[in-house]
Amino acid sequence: MTTNQNPPIYTGDIAEQHIDPSKEYSAENQELVFSAEQNSIWAELFAGIHQPYLLEHLCQEYINGLALLELDPYKIPTVAHLNERITSRTGWRIERTAIRYTLADDWYKKFAQRIFLITDYLRTRDQIEFTPEPDMFHDIFGHLPFLTQEFYARIEDKFAPAYMNATQAEREVIKRLAWYSTEFGLVMENNRIKVFGAGIISGRAELANTVMEFYRLGRDNVIDYSKDVFKQLQENFLANEQDVYRIIDGVNELHQKGQMSSGEQGWNVVRALYEKLGISRAGYFGGEVILAPFSVETISKIPKTVYAFNPMFFVAESLEQMDAVLDSFLKPIALRNEK
């Protein structure tokens, strides 16, 4: 937790909380009465993303799950409503918590019980476009449609057994794999790049910026969408691999000096880094984010997650390929002590 009086605003520092442990997951937290203002914010968030020009870029698993979850566009759902539509399908259940950001150790203890936590916090109206903290709209609208889907539930089932059995260094990689798959992952579908990660789906600015990057790659002749898109993505990554790793090293260096220590703010951080490294912001590097093939090797090099700054998004060739890549790292750790 940053203790500076004036931390850089672009890091999205999570507000410190002091909660009585007995109240963190209490029964009293489960069904809450939300104000008219909170339901109004929910409705605005829902309407802002539930638009055809954005929904067409979301993967089919999400679209299927959103229909099954039957969310009210105008009202925050109850926990009972969510569990009625999730538990019978995948065995997962939802639990509300007063914690605004659950630490990984506690998060995966709940995951081991097939419990997905949703916070009781909702972003304020001035954070409609983006919130650094994962609020209940992110939790519910971003993640929970997927939890009606067996495939997604199986992916989530992989993380806790590995995390609980992992070394500290392995845990850092596991957190990054989760971040760049279920939070900010992309996946190929019918030769199109589709959004898979809940962090992109639930953030209007994140989603719009990601969609714009898809179009930019075509506009700047980086990718010809009439040909094999994933193959071209791999070729672009391999051709620019040395500079990609220089950028990753630069981001890591900023982290080592303090949370993204820089005189710049927001996406100006990455622009300043490119300039410092002498990397032209054109072609493959012409957007606000680099798209790279989904791989443990590259993801493990990325520094700790940054709420207002994701230097790269990773694209899986398919959901099956994402599943296989996750298995390649997580399964041996989960089975390590079994006799």
N, C-alpha and C positions, 0 to 999 in steps of 0.2 A: 504494500500500500504506500503510495507516495505521501510523504509528510511535508513537502514544500508548501508554503503558504499559497503560492500561485503556480500550481502545476500547469504544464502545457495543456491547453484545452483540447487539442486534437488527439490526445492519448485515450480519451474516454474513460478516465479513472472512475472506478466504481465507488459510490458513496459508502463510507464505513457505517456499519450498523451495530447496535448494541441491543441484542434481543435475549430475553430470558429463554434459555434452552428448552424449557418445558412448553414454550409457546410457539416454537419453530414449526412444528407439524401437528399442532393440537386439533382436536375435533372442531373446536370453535372456529378454526380458520377455513373449514371446508366449504361451507355455503354462506356467502356474504351477500349483503344487500348493497348494490352499487348505486351511486347517485345518478341523477339525470345527466349531469355533465360527463360523468365517466362513460355512460352508455352512448352519449352523443359523440365522444372522442372515438369510441369503438366503431360507431357507424361511419364516421369520417375515414378512419383507417381502412375499414372493410371496403368501402366504396372506392377509395383511392387505388386499391390494388385489384379489386374484382372488376377489372376492365378487360374487354376482349383483346386489346392490343398488347396487354401484359400477360394475360392468362395463356395466350397461344405459345408463350415461351417457357411455360412450366411443364415439367415432365408428366407423362400420363399417370404415373403412380400417384402423384399429388392430386391431379384433377379427379381421378377415381375416388380417392380418399375424401376430398373436400365434399363431394356429393354425398358420400356415406355419413359424414360427420354432421350434416344438416345444421350448420351454424346459422343463427339468427343474424341477419345483417345489421340489426338495430339494437341488439341487446347482448351483453356479455353472458355466455352460457354458464349454467350451473355445473358443478363437478358431477352430479348425478347424470345430467344429460350427456356429458362426455363419456363417462364410464359405460353407460347403456349402449353406446355405439362403438366402443373400443374393446372392452374386456371380452365380450362374447366372440369377437372376431380374432383377436391375437393373444389374449391372455394378459395383456398389459392393463394397468389401471392408473388413474390419475390421482394425484394428491396435491392439494394446495399448501403452500408454505408462505410464511411471513418473510422469509429471507429473500432479499432482492437479487442476490447472486450467490448461488450455492457453490462452495468450493468442491474441487474435483473428488477429493476423498469421500466426502459426504454424498456427492452426486452418484458415484458408482456403487456405494453401499445400497442406495435405493434402487439403482439399476439392477443389482443382483437379485432384488426382490421383484423385478419387473414392475417397478413403480416409476412413473415419469412425473417429475415435479413441475408444477406451474406456480409462478409467484402471484401474490395478491396485489402487486404493483402494476399500475398502468401509466404509461408515459403521459406527460402533460401536453396541452394543445400546442405549445411552442416546439415540441419535439415530434410533431406529426411526420415530418420527412425522415427523421433519423433520431434514434435514441442510442446512447452508448451502452445502456443497461438492457439486458433481455427482459422485457416486460411481459405481461400476460398475453398481449396481442401476439408478440413473437412466439411465445410458448404454444398458444392455442392455434392461431391461424397458420403459423409457420410449420410447427412440428406435428400437431395431432392428426391432421388428415392422413399423414403417412402411417400413423400407428393403427389405423384400421386395415393396413395392408400387411399381409404375412411376410412379404419379402423385406420390408423395412424393419419389421419387428425382429426378424432374424439377424439383420445387420446390427441393430441395437443390442441384441443378445450377446454379440461377440465381445463387446467392450469391457463389461464388468469382470468376467472371469479372468481376462488378461490383465486388466489394471490391478486387480487385487493380488495378483501373483507376480507382478513386475518389479524390477528394480526401479530406483528413482529416475535414472536416465531413460529407461524404457517407458516409464509413465509419461515423461515429457513428450516422447514420440507418439504415444497413444493419444494424448490430448490434442496433438496437432493433427493426427489422422482423423479424429472425430471432428475437429474444427473445419478441416478442408474437405470433408465428405458431407456429413449430415448438416453442418452449419453453412458452409460456403462452397459446396461441391456443385459441379456441372456434369452432365452426362449426355452422350450421343444418343439420339433417337431418330430413326429414319433419316440419317445423314444430316441431322440438324443438332446444334448444341442447345440443350435444354437445361433449365435451372432445376437443381435438385436440393440445394441447401436451404434450410429454413431461415437462416440469417439474411439471405438475399430475398427470399419470397416475402418475408414480413416487413421489409424496409422499402418504402416507396422509392427513396433516392437510390439505394443499393440496386434495386431491381431495374430501375430505369437506366442507371449507368451501365449495368451489365448488358442489357439489351442493346444499348448504344454501341458497346464494344463489339457485339456480334456484327452489327451493320458496318462499323468502322473497318473491321478486318476485310470485308468485301469491298468497301469503297476504296480502300488503299491498296487493293490488289494483293493483299497478304494471303487471302484464302479465296479460291474459286468455289462457290457453293454448288456449282453444277458437277463438281468432281468429288472424290472421296475426301471429306472434310477432316476426319481424324488423322488420316495419313499425312495431309498437308500440315496439320498442327504439329505432328511429330517431327516432320522435316524442318519446320521453322524453329522448333525448340532445339533440335540437334545442331542446326546451322548457327544458332546464337547461344549455345549452351555456356560458352566461356563468359559471355557478358551477363547472362542470367545469373550465374554464380557470383560474379562480381557485384551485382546488385544485391543479392542475398547477403553477401559478406558486408556490404555497406550498411544494410539495414541492421545486421547483427552488431556492427560497430556502434551505430547510433543507440542501440539498446544498452550496450555495455557502458555507455557514458551516462545513462539514465533513460527513462522511458522515452524513446524516440527523441533524444536530446537534439534540438535543432533550433535555429532562430526562425524557422519557417512554421507555418501552420497548415493543417489539413493536407490536401494533395500536393501543396507546394513543397512538402517534405520530399516526396519522390521526384518531383521536377528538379529540385536543387541537387539531389543525389545523382541523378542522371548527368546533370551539368558537371558536377565535380568529377565524375568518372569518365567524362568525355564520350558518353553514349548518346547518339542522336535520337531524339524522340520522334522517330519516323518508322514506318513499316511495322515490323513485329513489336517494336517498343513505342509505337505511336499513341497508345491509349493510356488510360489511368490505371490499368491493371494488366499484368502479363498472364496469358492463358497458356498452361503447360499440361502435358499428359499426366494423368494421375499415377504417381509412383511413390513408394515409401522412401526411396533414396532421396528424391528431391524435397518431399514434404518434411522429412526429418531435419533438413538443413535450415528450414525457415525458423526464425526466432519465435519466442512466445507469442501467443495471439495478441493482436492489437485491435481494440474495439472500433477505432475510427480509421484504421489503416490496414488494409490487406494488400500486400505487394503482389500477390499472385492468386489466381484461382486455378483449380486443377480439374481437368476434364477426363472422365472415365469413358473408355470406348463403349461400354454398356454397363448396366447395373450388375450384370453377371461378372464383368471384369473387375468392377469396384469390389464386389464381394470376394473375388479370388485374391486380389491384392491385399485387402484387409486380412483375409485368412492367412496369407503367407507370413504376416508379422504377428498377428494376434493369437492364432491357434497354438503355435509351439509354446508360447509363454503361458497360455491358459492350461496346457497339458503338462507343463514342465515337471511338476511334483507328483504326477499320477504314477502309480505303480501297476 
